Amino acid sequence: MPEKRECTFCGNPIEPGTGTIHIRNNGHIFHFCNSKCKRNMLDLDRKARETRWTKRHAQEKAVKTYRKKTEKKKEKGGKKKIIKKKD
């Protein structure tokens, strides 16, 4: 059974028999689901993490929001003062 591949640029799954493969002279293999992804990566030199419509952008955004939330929790927890009782 043919294996399903993932688009190198956007991260969407590629059905067997569809999409294009680009192989560079140095041996790097890129799988693209459509010409839009191929153009954005190879011709326009765009980064998937900065392109809003890709899954990679959504993943990066989720990681950033998670980090912000955990940092806020750490800041709130660090402001508490512990008062020791005198014996």
C-alpha positions as CSV (number, residue, x, y, z in Angstrom):
1,M,0.0,0.0,0.0
2,P,1.4,3.4,-0.9
3,E,2.3,5.6,2.1
4,K,0.7,9.0,2.7
5,R,3.1,11.8,2.7
6,E,3.0,15.3,4.3
7,C,3.6,18.5,2.4
8,T,7.0,19.9,3.2
9,F,5.6,23.5,3.2
10,C,2.1,23.5,4.7
11,G,2.0,20.2,6.5
12,N,-1.2,18.9,4.9
13,P,-1.4,15.2,4.1
14,I,-0.9,14.2,0.4
15,E,-2.9,11.4,-1.0
16,P,-1.1,8.7,-3.0
17,G,-0.9,9.6,-6.7
18,T,-1.2,13.4,-6.1
19,G,1.2,16.2,-5.5
20,T,4.6,16.8,-6.8
21,I,8.1,15.9,-5.7
22,H,11.1,18.2,-6.0
23,I,14.6,16.8,-5.7
24,R,17.6,19.1,-5.4
25,N,21.0,18.3,-6.6
26,N,22.3,17.8,-3.1
27,G,19.7,15.0,-2.5
28,H,17.0,16.9,-0.4
29,I,13.5,15.7,-1.3
30,F,10.5,18.0,-1.0
31,H,6.9,16.8,-1.3
32,F,4.3,19.4,-2.2
33,C,0.5,19.1,-2.2
34,N,0.0,21.8,-4.9
35,S,1.8,24.4,-6.9
36,K,0.9,27.1,-4.4
37,C,3.1,25.5,-1.8
38,K,5.9,24.8,-4.3
39,R,6.0,28.4,-5.4
40,N,5.9,29.8,-1.9
41,M,8.8,27.7,-0.7
42,L,11.1,27.5,-3.8
43,D,10.4,30.6,-5.8
44,L,9.4,33.1,-3.2
45,D,11.5,31.8,-0.3
46,R,8.8,32.1,2.3
47,K,8.9,30.4,5.6
48,A,5.9,28.2,6.5
49,R,6.0,29.3,10.1
50,E,5.3,32.9,9.0
51,T,2.7,32.1,6.4
52,R,-0.7,32.3,8.0
53,W,-2.6,29.7,6.0
54,T,-0.3,26.8,6.8
55,K,-0.5,24.2,9.6
56,R,3.0,25.0,10.6
57,H,2.0,28.6,11.4
58,A,-0.9,27.3,13.6
59,Q,1.5,25.0,15.4
60,E,4.0,27.8,16.0
61,K,1.3,30.1,17.2
62,A,0.0,27.4,19.6
63,V,3.4,26.9,21.1
64,K,3.9,30.7,21.6
65,T,0.6,31.1,23.4
66,Y,1.3,28.0,25.6
67,R,4.7,29.5,26.5
68,K,3.1,32.9,27.4
69,K,0.5,31.2,29.6
70,T,3.1,29.2,31.5
71,E,5.3,32.3,32.0
72,K,2.3,34.2,33.4
73,K,1.6,31.3,35.8
74,K,5.3,31.3,36.9
75,E,5.2,35.0,37.5
76,K,2.1,34.8,39.6
77,G,3.5,32.0,41.7
78,G,6.8,33.8,42.3
79,K,5.2,36.9,43.8
80,K,3.9,35.2,46.9
81,K,5.8,36.0,50.1
82,I,6.3,33.4,52.8
83,I,6.1,34.7,56.3
84,K,7.9,32.7,58.9
85,K,6.7,32.5,62.5
86,K,9.0,33.6,65.2
87,D,9.5,31.1,68.0
